[in-house]
């Protein structure tokens, strides 16, 4: 797993006030993306509220029709499946982190090679992160489920 930091030319868009400095929450999330890319899953899980509500995009490959609740459910339902699906080729390229106070929005791309099909995934993604008391309490993913289905060969649930 890898993470590509926002480019310097996108720095102006990293803050909701148009400045170049990020809020504590946006900086916190940027660090979590880095930890995820380095495979430091324990650090990512430690940042989650015990009752985190994790929502995959409707009809995406890992969607079950309901949210994953709690860090263990996120590991089993999402993180482990990313490794199974992509091996070590999966990465998130961040274009922008938008500071919205207790909510941070990430715009970027998922990239990777699906191990079972050999097909490349290169798809837009947006993540909405809600934070409270220094923990992630809710996550919502938005992505192109048609491209996921084409790359994985899996028909989404639903």
C-alpha positions as CSV (number, residue, x, y, z in Angstrom):
1,X,0.0,0.0,0.0
2,X,1.2,3.5,-0.8
3,X,0.2,7.0,-0.3
4,X,1.2,10.0,-2.5
5,X,1.1,13.3,-0.6
6,X,-0.7,16.3,-2.2
7,X,1.5,18.1,-4.7
8,X,2.9,21.5,-3.8
9,X,0.7,23.1,-6.5
10,X,-2.3,21.8,-4.7
11,X,-1.2,23.2,-1.3
12,X,-3.6,26.2,-1.6
13,X,-6.5,23.8,-1.7
14,X,-5.6,22.0,1.5
15,X,-7.3,24.5,3.8
16,X,-11.0,25.6,3.8
17,X,-9.9,29.2,4.4
18,X,-7.8,29.3,1.2
19,X,-4.5,29.4,3.0
20,X,-1.7,26.9,2.8
21,X,-1.8,25.6,6.4
22,X,-3.9,22.7,7.3
23,X,-6.0,22.3,10.4
24,X,-5.1,19.8,13.1
25,X,-7.7,17.4,11.8
26,X,-6.5,17.6,8.2
27,X,-2.9,17.2,9.4
28,X,-4.0,14.2,11.5
29,X,-5.7,12.6,8.5
30,X,-2.7,13.2,6.3
31,X,-0.6,11.3,8.8
32,X,-3.1,8.5,8.9
33,X,-2.9,8.1,5.1
34,X,0.9,7.9,5.5
35,X,0.6,5.3,8.2
36,X,-1.8,3.2,6.1
37,X,0.6,3.4,3.1
38,X,3.5,2.2,5.3
39,X,1.4,-0.7,6.5
40,X,1.1,0.6,10.1
41,X,-2.4,-0.6,10.5
42,X,-2.2,-0.6,14.4
43,X,-1.6,3.2,14.2
44,X,-4.6,3.6,11.9
45,X,-6.8,1.5,14.1
46,X,-5.7,3.4,17.2
47,X,-7.1,6.6,15.6
48,X,-10.5,5.1,15.3
49,X,-13.3,5.5,17.9
50,X,-14.3,2.0,19.2
51,X,-17.7,2.5,17.7
52,X,-16.5,4.0,14.3
53,X,-19.1,3.7,11.5
54,X,-17.3,2.9,8.3
55,X,-19.3,3.2,5.1
56,X,-18.0,1.8,1.8
57,X,-19.6,3.3,-1.3
58,X,-22.8,1.6,-2.2
59,X,-22.2,-1.4,-4.5
60,X,-18.4,-1.1,-4.4
61,X,-16.6,-4.5,-4.2
62,X,-16.3,-4.5,-0.4
63,X,-19.8,-3.1,0.3
64,X,-22.0,-5.4,2.4
65,X,-25.1,-3.2,2.4
66,X,-24.5,-1.9,5.9
67,X,-21.7,0.0,7.7
68,X,-18.8,-1.7,9.4
69,X,-18.9,-0.8,13.1
70,X,-15.7,-0.9,15.1
71,X,-12.1,-1.2,14.1
72,X,-12.1,-5.0,14.0
73,X,-15.0,-4.9,11.5
74,X,-13.0,-2.4,9.3
75,X,-9.9,-4.7,9.3
76,X,-11.9,-7.8,8.4
77,X,-14.3,-6.1,5.9
78,X,-12.0,-3.7,4.2
79,X,-8.3,-3.6,5.1
80,X,-7.7,-7.4,4.8
81,X,-9.7,-7.5,1.5
82,X,-7.6,-4.7,0.1
83,X,-4.5,-6.9,0.6
84,X,-6.2,-10.0,-0.7
85,X,-7.4,-8.1,-3.8
86,X,-4.4,-6.0,-4.7
87,X,-1.4,-7.5,-3.0
88,X,1.1,-4.7,-2.4
89,X,0.1,-2.7,-5.5
90,X,-2.7,-0.7,-3.9
91,X,-2.2,3.0,-3.3
92,X,-4.1,6.2,-2.7
93,X,-3.0,9.4,-4.5
94,X,-4.4,12.4,-2.7
95,X,-5.2,15.5,-4.8
96,X,-6.8,17.6,-2.0
97,X,-7.5,17.5,1.7
98,X,-10.4,19.9,2.5
99,X,-10.6,21.2,6.0
100,X,-14.3,21.5,7.1
101,X,-13.7,21.7,10.8
102,X,-14.6,18.4,12.4
103,X,-15.0,16.9,8.9
104,X,-12.1,16.4,6.5
105,X,-12.7,15.6,2.9
106,X,-10.1,13.8,0.7
107,X,-10.2,13.9,-3.0
108,X,-7.9,11.6,-4.9
109,X,-7.5,8.3,-6.8
110,X,-7.2,4.7,-6.0
111,X,-4.6,2.8,-8.1
112,X,-3.6,-0.8,-8.1
113,X,-3.5,-4.1,-10.0
114,X,-6.1,-6.7,-9.1
115,X,-4.3,-9.9,-8.4
116,X,-7.0,-12.3,-9.6
117,X,-7.6,-10.5,-13.0
118,X,-4.4,-8.6,-13.7
119,X,-6.5,-5.6,-14.4
120,X,-5.5,-2.1,-13.4
121,X,-7.7,0.1,-11.2
122,X,-7.3,3.8,-11.6
123,X,-10.4,5.5,-10.2
124,X,-11.5,8.7,-8.5
125,X,-12.3,8.6,-4.9
126,X,-13.6,10.9,-2.2
127,X,-13.4,10.1,1.5
128,X,-15.4,12.0,4.2
129,X,-13.9,11.7,7.7
130,X,-15.8,12.9,10.8
131,X,-13.7,13.4,13.9
132,X,-14.5,13.9,17.6
133,X,-12.2,14.1,20.6
134,X,-9.2,13.2,18.4
135,X,-10.7,10.0,17.0
136,X,-12.3,9.1,13.7
137,X,-16.0,8.5,14.4
138,X,-17.4,8.1,10.9
139,X,-16.0,7.4,7.4
140,X,-17.8,7.6,4.1
141,X,-16.3,6.5,0.7
142,X,-17.5,7.7,-2.7
143,X,-16.0,6.0,-5.8
144,X,-16.8,4.7,-9.2
145,X,-18.3,1.3,-8.5
146,X,-18.5,0.4,-12.2
147,X,-14.7,0.6,-12.6
148,X,-14.2,-1.5,-9.4
149,X,-16.5,-4.2,-10.8
150,X,-14.7,-4.1,-14.2
151,X,-11.3,-4.5,-12.5
152,X,-12.2,-7.1,-9.9
153,X,-14.7,-9.1,-12.0
154,X,-17.0,-9.1,-9.0
155,X,-20.6,-8.1,-9.3
156,X,-21.5,-5.7,-6.4
157,X,-24.0,-6.8,-3.8
158,X,-27.3,-5.2,-3.9
